[in-house]
Structures are given as structure tokens and as C-alpha cells.
Amino acid sequence: MHGSAEYMAKQLRGENAAVRELLLALSVGFTLPGPLPRELQRRLESSEVEGLDALVARAEASGLLGPGGTVVGPAQHALLTVTPTARIHALQKELVSNFAAEGRPLGDFARELARSGLADPRVAEELEKAADKALERDPGLAFQLYDEALLAGADELATAARRAQAAAATGDLDAAGRIVDELLVAPIAPDLRLGVDVAAAVWAQRGMLARGADVYSWLGRERVGPSAPLAAVALVGCGNREGAETMFSLDSEPASPTLLAVGLTQTGKGILESLASEPHQGLPVLIHASDLLNSAGAAHPLPDTPGALAALLALHTGEPHLADTILRSAIAAGQGGDAAKPRLCLLKAWSAMQQDNPDEARLAINEASKANHWPLVPRDEFLCATLEVGLARRSGEVHGLVMAWERAREAMLHTTVDLYSLLPWGELMIAGARLRESRRVSPYLDEAWKLLAGLGEPPLWAVPLHWAAVQAALLNESPAALAPHASALVRAAGHSHLAAVLAGAGKAWVSVLAGRFQAAAVEQAAHGLNAVGMPWEGARLAGHAAARADDRRDMVRLLACARDLHPQGNPAGTGTIRPAPPSAGSSSSEIRDGAAPENNVRQAAAPVLSDREKEVARLVLEGKTYREIGETIYISPRTAEHHMARIRRRLGAENRSDLLVRLRLVLGPEHPPPE
């Protein structure tokens, strides 16, 4: 190709030199009828060469110039290849001067000039302005434009904060971190506050919010300016309430009356309000902040979006329906830009999971995973992995739970504990107890309790974690571990309706596991859990109680309660009971109030068992192991296990608690619940 370019250029020497000059000018970007390069224009005007029309006619006759005044591709390439770079750049600078003289913007031509290697401050300035304009709506384009501005000679430090913002907004945390690091160590750092905002946002996405708080502490109160509410969010999130209140106070005014400034101020105020002993004002303030950010359409770098924070408060106060509404609005508005969307979707998945809607949860997880062309950042990967743990635990899929646990174990190695991640840590606490893997999460939980203590044990944030600790203690059969958390719930009950409900549920659990409970009290506690957005937990409590009820009417009543709270299925393996469907014509109220539905339940769950299967079933209800069963009726433990597998399939039981209830229905009232 290079040889053909030289050959074509040779054809344009001698008497064709003027045609060559015209074609070169047009190849660089000049247009007909002009203005053309000064030297060519001078020669045309002094009649040193034939007129412009004659030159154009000769160029067209040679086949090198199209009728629209465009040089054909091979000729353009040949001319630009063999012409010295200095000559091309001189023509380009002259062309830029013509644009400036006419007051015309270079537009996309500036990008071509920069990529061709032209260093010109006017080109750099135009590219930088274009990048600034694109930064909010198209950060990917902005990042390219900033890079091209650097090629044209822009100051690297002057654009560092904005380049880092664009990189972070497109998921390139490594590039953003490298760029902003150069800014933070510069003796004189332009846009330092923005650079700190980017650094804090990057640290937060990495799952290391405390490092972001450190950056704001380094910046200091004197320089933090309009970023004070963001500093408060980061500092509170890592447990530094005193530092947050030094940076930002509840009576702080917005830096300006804009939607963005007011929204950020409301965000800081909402987070501080959430720490109070009466935290009810925090949620509406954060909802207002989320609404303002939705309207502003800005994608300023944030440690967390007000939409996510408002949803977290709603989840922490037992209002997952409200969290879902907040998150849907934020996602629809594009709050926080593309980088924030996965977190918003994952929190929506958490809300769905808490409301016992696993299908919606998985749809939201899928939406988060496909939101961007880059993988989930560490903070979002941790939340996603914990969601998978929660869904597997609720479904009773032991293999799925083990697999999800392994993924979560890896994800937790890449993140740290902060206030805004307590819900997933609570889920991992329970799952760890279930899998006898508590040691894997105990160091992180120590950090969580330390963080809450540093903030003064704010009830809004502490209550769900105490509830998780109660459930873990129940799974571990550890009264000593349960007591302090149950007491914490009781203490918080005066300030938190959720705490009061959870304290009652904890008391009901203890009574159920001790075998000394009133069915009405358990049912009330289960419905209380449902009222605070925890239907699965309520069904689980009622199901466990049904498996341990001495009175058949109590058992059927609790089964009906479990079914009402968890109608679409059974979280197998965790003790929630899904009774066999009643016969046609029965209703939930009949099951609660009458004896007839008892017969329906028995009929629906009473396929014929062989005498040997009934014998094995009776021994299982007595609490014997497979080995003990084998020794009693002279069969091998494996044969006893095979009998129970067949019985489970025939009865349609999905877990052990479900199986025990169905066996009691089949074999009759003479068989007490197992100890």
C-alpha cells in the first residue's frame, strides 16, 4: 500500500503540482470553494497557476476528486501518507484558525485532528468542553473525548477529576483510581473536591467505604464545601458519627438552590436522622432526597445514592413494599447513572426476597447482572452473592445453599463491613449457623457490632442484625448467645415497632423450641412478622410450631397459618410447613375453626403405606436414628433410609418438619411429636 501511495504522489508532480496542493488541502479538511490554504490561495490570485475551476476540472478528470469536492479514498490516503507530518499539521493549524475566525465550532473534526496527532490548544479546549457536556449523559463518550483532548495537548492534571469521574461511571474503577491518585498527591490540585468525591465513590463501589471516609477526613472541613453531606454519608457508614457531625450538621443549608445541591443536603440530613433514638424522620427526608435526584438527572459521584439509602431505611424498618416503590422510581429515572443501577436492582431483589417473592427477586438479580457491559463491582457482587444465599436458604435447596455460600465466602474476602451492608451480613450470619460455618463470618460480625456500638447502637440499623443473631442462636441451640440479642430487641421495642414485633417473635421461637407454647401466641407472632414484610419468617415459625403441637387442632391451625403466609410453596429444609391442599369446598377459615378440614388434610396426605413403612415411620416419630431403627426391626440403616425416602415421595413432603407432620396425620393421634 505504501508503494502505491508513493506512485500516486509521483503522478501529481511537475505540471500537476498545483492539483496535488489542492487535493492535499481538501484531504486535510479544507472545502471548496474556500477559503483554501493561504499559499495556494495566493498562487491562484496571482495567476501563478491556472484558476480554481480549471484545477478542479483537472482533478475530477484524473478521477481523484469526486463531484462533491471529496478526494477519493486511495488518493487521500496516498497524499496523507507521503506528505511530511509537519506540513500536514501546519495545514491543520491553518484550518483551525479559519474555523476560529468564522466563529464555527470544530465539532467531530476536532476528534479527527486530535487522533491525527495535532497538538493545538484550541482543539484541546473544544474537546474538553464537549467532554464536560457529555459527562453526565454519556460518560463513556466523555472519557474518550478527554483522552483525545490530552492528545491535542490538554493539561492532564486540569482534567484529572473529570476523567476519573467518567472512568468510574463506566465501571473502570482501576483507571479512575489511578487518575485520581495523581490528583490527590499534586501540590496544586484543580477540582480537588470533585476528585475526592470520585475517590470516595470508587472506594465505596470496591466495598471499602471506610477508605472513602478517610479521603474526606484528609480533605478536611475547610475544603469539603458542597461535598459535606457526602462526607457525612461515608463517615456514618463506617461508624464515625463524630467525624460526620463535624463535617455536616442537621442545620446545614444547601450550597445552592439547585435540585442536586438540595438533594445531597437532604441525603446527609436523612442519614444523620436515622441515627436518632426516634429515627422516624430519616426515611421521609431520604425519600425527598431520592425524588430530587430523580428530577435532577445528575450522575454526580456518590458513596451511595439517596434511593439506595432510602430503600435500606425502609427495609430496616420493616417496610419492603415501600423500599420497592422507592427503588423502582430511582431505576426508572436513572438515578446515579449506569454505575448505580446494579445496586438499585439488587436492593429491589432483596425487597422481593424479604416479601417471599423469589421469582421477582431472581428477575431483579438478572436485571442487575445485565445492566452494564462490565461485571458487578465488589460491593454489588457481595450483595448479589448474599442474595443467592438468602434465596437458597429459603428454598431449602441444601446443595444450592452450599454453592451460594461458597460464592459468598469469596465475595466477602473482597469487601469490608459498613452500616449499609448489615442486611447481607445478617443473612450470612444465619446461613453460617445453618451450615455450621459461623467461624467464617464471625470476624466480620465482630466489626459490625463494633461499628454499631461506635454509632451509639442506633435502633433503626441495629434491630435487623439483632434479629439475625437471634435466629442464628436458635439454629446453634445456644441460649447464652440468644439472650443479649433478645434483650436488645426488647430495649429497642419502645422506639421501634419492628423491634417490638421481632422481640415477640423471638419469644415465640423460644417457647416453640422448648415445647411450651400457645398456638394463639405463635399465630399472633407469625402474623406480626408478616405485617412487617417478613411472611417467610412468619410461615417458618408457624410451621415449626405445627410440627411440635401436641393438640391436633393446634397443629391444623398452625398449618393453615403457615399456608396463608407462604401460599406459593414451602421453604424446604428450614421448617416451614406446606400442608397438603384441602379438598374442594374447604376454606382457610374452616381449617382454623372446624374439625372437618382435619379429615381433608388427612385424606390429602394419606396415601397407603405398607406395614413395614408404617413401622419405620412410627420409629422415626419416636425420634430414632436409622441405625436405631435397624437395630429395632432387624434391617440395615441403609434399608431404613430407603424406606423413608419412599415414604417422603409418597407423602409429597419437602423437608423433615413437613414429613413429621404428614406422618402424624397418616398414623393417627397416638403418635406424639418428636422431642
N, C-alpha and C positions, 0 to 999 in steps of 0.2 A: 504493500500500500504506500510505503514511504517513497519507493522508486517512482510509482505512478504520479505521486504528488509533485515530485521534482520535475518530471517530464511535462506535466500540465503547466507548471510555473514557467518552464523554459519557453513554451509556446506563447507566453504573454510578455516576451521581452521585445526590445527594439521598437518597431513602429506600433507594437501592441502594448507598450509600457503604460500608456495612459488608460487603456482599457483595464489593465491589471490594477492600477491605482483605484479606479472606480469600483472594480469588483471587490478589492480588499476593504475599501471603506464600507461598502454595503455588507460584507461578511462580518465586519466588526459590529455593525449595528446602525450605521447611518442609513438614511432612507431618501428616496427620490421624491420630489425634485430637489431636496436640500433642506437645510444647509448641509454642505459637504465639508470635508476637512479643509482647513484654511489654505494649505499649499495647493491642493487640487483645484479649489475654487479660484485661487489667484491665477493659475495657469489657464483655466478656462476663460477668465475675464480678460487676460492679456493676450488671448488668441495664440498662446504658445502651442496649444493643442486645438484640435477641432472642437466644435461646440458640443455641449452636453447631449443634445439629441442625437448627434452623429455617433458619439461614443456609446450611447445606449443601444443604438441600432446595430452597431458592430458587435457589441456584447451579445445581443439577442441572436444575431445572425450566426455567431460562433456556437450557439447552443449552451452558453454558460450562464445566461441570465434569462429567467423566466419572464413572461409578460407582465407579471405583477411587481417586477422590480426586485425579485428574490433570486439570489445566487443559487444555482443548483448545488445539491449536496456535495458531490465529489469535488467540484471546483472550490467551494467554500473550505472544505477540509484541506485541500491542497494548499491553498493560499495561507491559511492559518498555521499549517504545519511548517512551511518553509520560510515564512516571514519571521525575522528575529523578534523575540518576545518583547524587547524594549520598544520596537516600532509599534507592535500591536497595543501595548499598554499606553503609549503616547497617544495613539488614535482614540483609545477608550477614554482617557482622561479628557481629551478634547470633546468627545461626545457627551461626557458627563457635564462638562461646562456648558454645552449647548442646552441640555435639559435644564440646568440651573438658571441660565439666562432667560429661558422661556417660562420658568416657574412650573415646569412639568415634573411630576414625581417619576422616578425610575421604575417603580413597580417591580414586577418579576425580573426585569432586565438587571436590576441590582444584584439578584442572586446569581445570574449568569456571569456578571462581571467579577463577583467575589470568587466564584468557583474557577474562573479562568486565571486567578492569581493576581488580579489587580488590587493593589493596596491604595485606597483613596478614602480619606476621612468622610467625604460626602456620601460615598456608597455605604460605609460602615454605619454612619448616622441613620441613613434611611432604613437599613436592615434592622438596626436596633429598635427604631420606632415601630417598625412592622411587627417585630417580635414582642414588644411591650403590648401592642394592641391584641395580639393573638394569645397572650399568656393565659388569660382566664378561660377563653372558649376553646382553644386548641393548643395545649401546652406542648404536644409533640411537634407541631409546626413551629412554635416559638423556640423550642430548643434548637431546631435546625437553623432557624434564622439567626439566633445568637451565635451559633458556630460559624455561620457564613459571615457575620459581622466581624468576628475575630479574624477570619481570613482576609477581610478587607482592611484590617488594621485597628479594630476597636480595642479599647483598654480591657484586658481580661479581668482586672480587679473591679472595675466600674460595673461590669455586668455580672459579676460572680453570684450575687444573691439571687438575681432573677434567673440566671442559668440553672442554679441549684434548685430553685422553685420549679422550673419546668421539668428538670430531670426527675425530681421526686414525684411530680404529678403524673409522670408517665411510668412510674414503677421502678425507675433505675435508682435505687437507694444508694448503691455504691458510688455512682457518678455524682449524685447530689452530695454525698458525704465528702468526697474528695474535693469538690469545688468549694464547698462552704468551709472546709478546714483551712484552705488557703486564705479565705477572707478573715477568719477568726484570729489568725496569727499575724495579720498585716498590721504594720504600725499605724497606718491610717486606712480605715476600712469603710468604703462607701456602702450605704444601705446596710449597715451593721445590724440594725434591729430586724430587718427582714431576713437577713442571714441567720440570725438566732432563731427566728420563728421557723425557718426551714429546718435548721438543725434539730430543734425540739420535735418537730413533726416527724422527721426521719427516725429519731430515736424512739418515738412512740410507736411508729409502724414496725420497728425492729423488736418491739416488745420490751423495751428498756426505757420506760417513761422516766425513771429516776435520773437517767443521764440527761434527758431533755430538761428536767428541773434544774440540774446542775448548770446547764448553759444559761438559763435565765438568772440563776443566782450569780453567775460570773458577770453577766451583763449589768446587774445591779438596778436598784430602784431609780437612780438618777437617769439612767439611759433607757429604761424599759418602755416609757411613753405609752402609746396606744396598745402595746402588747401586754400590758399589765394583767388584763383578765386571762390571757392565755397562760401567762406565768402562774397565775393562781390555780388554773386547772391542772397544770403539770405538778406544781408543788403539793397541792392537796392530794393528787393521785398517788404520790409516793410517800404520803404521811407527814408532810411538813406543813402543818397548819399555820404555825407561827410565821414561817417564811412567806406563805401565801398572803397572810393578812398584812405583812409588811409591804408587799408589792402592791396589793389591791385591797380596798376596803368596800364594805357594802354601800357606803355613801358616795362611791366614785361616780363621776359623771363621764359620759362618752366623750371620746376625743373629738368627735364631730357629730353633727346630727344625721349622718348617713345611715342607711339600713345596716350596712356592715358593722360600723362602729357601735351602734346601739345594740345590735345583736350580740356582738362579742362581749360588751359590758354586761348584758343580761346573762350571758353564759357564765361569766365569772361570779356574778351575784348568786345565780342559781346553785352553783356548786358550793359556795360558802353557806348558803341557806340550808343545804342538805345535811350539814354537819350539826345543826342545832338539835337540841333535845326535842323540839317541836318542829320537825323539818317539813311541815306541810306546804310551805310557800316555795320550796325549792323546785318542785315539779312544775307548777304553772309558770314560774319565771323561765325555766328552761324550755318549756313549750313555746313561750313567746319568742325566745331567742331562736329556736328552730324555725318558727314561722318567718322571722325576719331574714334569716339566712336563705330560706327558700325563695323569698321575694328578691333578695339582693342578687342572686345568681352568681355570687362571687365564690372563687375557689381558693381563698387565702389559706396558706399552710397552717394547720391546727394540730395540737396534740390529740384532740378528739372533736368531733362535730357536736354541736348542741343537740342535733337529732338523736345521735347515739347516746349522749348523756341523759337526755330526757327519757329515752326508752329504758335505759338502765334504772333510772329512778322509778319508773312505772313498774318494772319487773321486781325491783326490790321492795315495792310497797304492795305487791300482790295484785297488780292491775295489768296483766299481759295483754288484754284486749286494747287498752289504751296505748300500750307500747307498740302494738301492731299498727294502730292508726297513725301514730307519730312517724313510724318508720316508712310506711307506705307513702306518706306525703313527702318525706325527705328524699326518698328514692326517686319519686316522680319528678321532683324539682331538680334533681342532680346535685343535691347539697354536698359540698366538699369536692365535687368533681369526680372523675373516674376512680381516683385512688381511694376515695371514701366509700364507694358503692359496695365492695365486698363486705365490709364490716357492717354496714346497714342491713344488707341482705342476711348476714349470719345472725345478727340480733333478731331479725324478723323470724328466722328459723328457730331461734331459742324461744321466742314468744309462742310459736306454734307448738313446739315440743312441750312446753310447760302446760299448754292448753290441751294436751293429749291429742294433737293432730299431726302424727308423724308424716303423713303424705305431704302436707303443706310444708313441713319442716324440710323434707328432702328436696322439694321443689325450690325452696329458698336457698338451700345449700348449693344446688346445681346452678342457680342464678348467680350466686357469689363466685363460684369456681369459673364460670364462663364470662364474667363481667368484663374482663380485660384480657389482652393478649399476653400479659406477664403472669407468672404464678403468684399465689397468695403470699403476702408479706408475712414475716414470722408471727406478728400479733394475730393476724387473721387465720393463719394456719393452725395456731394453737386453739383458737376459738372453734374452728371447723372440726379439728380432731376431737375436741371435748364434746361437741355436739354429737359426733358419731358414737362416742362412748355413752352419752345420755340416751340416745335412741336405741342402741343395742341393749342397754340395761333395762329399759322399759319394755322392749320386745321380748326379753327373756332368751335371746339367742346367745347362748354361752360362747360358742365359737366366735360369733360376731363381736361379742364384748371383748374377748381376749385379743382379737385382731385390732379392734379400735383402741384398746388400751395400749398396745404396743406402739401404734401411731402417735397416740397422745404422749406417751413417755418420751418419744423422740422430739416431739414438738415442744415439750416443756423444757427441754435442755437448751432451747434457743430463745427463751423468754424469761422474764422475771415477774414477780408478783407486784401488782399495783391495785389501787382501790377499784378500778374499773374492770378488773378481771376476777373479782371474788366469786361471781356466779360459776364460771368454769372450774375454779379451784374447789369450790364446794362439791360440784358434781364428781370431780376426780377423788375427793375425799371419800365419798360414798362408794364409788366404784372400787377404789383401792381396798376398802373394808370388805366389800363383797368378794373380791378376788384374793384376799389375804395378801395384798401388796401395799399396805398402808405405809410401809417404810419408804416407798418410792416418792411419796408426796409429803411426808412429814416435815422435811426441811423447808419446803415452800410454804406449808401451812404455818409453821413457826413464824415465818416472815409476815404472813397475813395477819396473824394475831398481834404481832408486834406493831404492824402498821396501824391497825385499828386502835390499839392502845395509845399510840402516839397522837392520834386524832381525837382522843377522849371517848373512845368506844361509841361513835355516833350510831344511834339505834337503826336508822334507815339502812345503813350499809352493813351493820353487824348482824342483824337479825337473820337474814337468809343463811349466813355462814354458820351461825349457832345451830340453826335447824339442820343443816347438813351434818354438823358434828353430832347432833342427837341421833340422826339416822345411822351414822357410821358406828356410834357407840352401841346402838341396838343390834346392828349386824355383828359387831365384835363381842356381844353379850358382856359389855363392860359397864356396870352401874357406876363405877368410880369415874369413868370418862364421861358418862352421860350427865352426872349431877351438875357440874359447873355451867354447862350449856343450857340445861333445863332452867337453872336458876337465872341465867342471863335473860332467857326469854320471859320469865315471869317478871323480872325487874323492868324489862322494856315494855311490858304489856300496858302500863299506864300511859305510854306515849305513842304506842304503835298498835293499831288494830291487827295488823299482820302478826305481830309478836303474840298478842293475846290468843289468836287462833292457833298459832303454832305451839304455844305453851299447852293449850288444851289438847291438841293432837298428840304432843309428846306424852302427856299424862295418860291419854287413852292407849297409846302404844305400850307403855309400861304395864298397864293393867291387863292388856291382852296377852302379852308375853308371860305375865305372871299367872294367867288363867283365872284372874279375879276381875271380871269386867261386867258392866251392864250394857246390854245390846243397845239400849236407847242412847247411852252416853257415847258409845263408839259411833253410832249412826250420826249423832249430832256433830261429833268431831270430824267425821268424814265429809259431811255436807259443808262444814266450815272450811275445810281445805278446798273444796270445790268452789266456794264463794270467793276465795282469794286466788283463783286461777290455777289451782292445783288438783284437777279432777283425778289424774292418775294416782297421785299420792293418797287421795281420799278413797279411791277404789281399792288400793293396795291395803290400806288399814282395815276397811270393811271385809276384804277377802281373807286376811289373816284371822280376823275375829271369827268369821264364819267357820273356818277350819278348826277352831278351838271351842266352839259353842257347845255347851252341854245340852241345852234345850233345842229341840228340832225347830220350834217356831222361831227362836232367835236366829238359828242358822239360816233358815229360809229368808228371814227378814234382812239379814246382813248380806246374803247373796243378792237379793233384789237391790239393795243399796249399791253394792259393787257394780251390778249390771247397769243401773241407772247412771252412775258416774262415768262408767267406761263402757259405753254400749257397743263400740265397734270391734272390740276384741279384747284379748287378755294379755297383759304384760307378763308373759310366761316366765317362770323362774324367779319371780320376785314376790309371789304370794298373793297377787290379786286374783280373784276368782271370777271366771266367766261361767255361770251356770248354764245348763242345757236350756234351750229355748222352751218356754211354756207352750202348752198345746193351744190350738186356736180358741179364741174367745176369752182367754185369761188376760189380765192386765197387771201392771205393776202394783196398783193399789190392792188387787186381790192377793197378790203374793205376799204383800206386807200384812194384810189383815186377816186372811182366812186360811183354813186348813186345806181346802180343796186344791190350791195350787201346789201344795206339798206333794200330792199324788201325781200332779202333772210333771213336776220335776223328777219324781222317781221314775215315772213312765218314760220320760225322755232320756233318762240317763241309766236305764236298767236293762241293757242287753243281757242275754242269758250267759252266765259264766259256768264253766264246768265245775264239778265238785272239787277237783284239785285246785283250780284257780280261786275258788271261794276260800279254800283252806289257806292258801298262800295270802290271799287278801286279808283274812282275819288276823293272821300273824303280823302282817305289815301294820294293821291298825293298832296292834298291841305294841308297836314300836320296835319290833325285832329287826335285826340286820339280815342280809341274805345268808350269811354264814349261820346265824342262829336259826333261821327258818329251815335251812338244810339239815341242821342237826336235829331239829324237832320232828320233821316229817321224812327224814332219811332221803333227801335229794341233795344234789350238789348246789353250792351257792350260784353257779352259773345257770343251772336249770331254774332256780328260784327267780333269778334276774330275768330269764327269758319269759317265764310266766307273767311277771309284772309288766314286761314290755308289751305282751299281747293284751293284757288287761287294759293298759293305758290306751292302746289303739282302739280297743272296742268301746271304751267309755268316752273316747274323744277328749281325754284330759290333756292339758298342755303343760302342766308343771306339777310338782309334788303336792302342793297345797290343794290344787284343783282335784287331783287324783284322790286325796284322802276324803274330801267332801263327797265325791261321787261314790266312793266305796261305801261310805257310811249310808248314803241313800240307797244303794243296792242291797246291802247286807242287813239293814234294819237298825232299829234304835238300841239294840242290845250292845252295840259296839261303841264305846266311848271315844272321844278324840284322843289322839296320841299325846303323851306328855311332851 
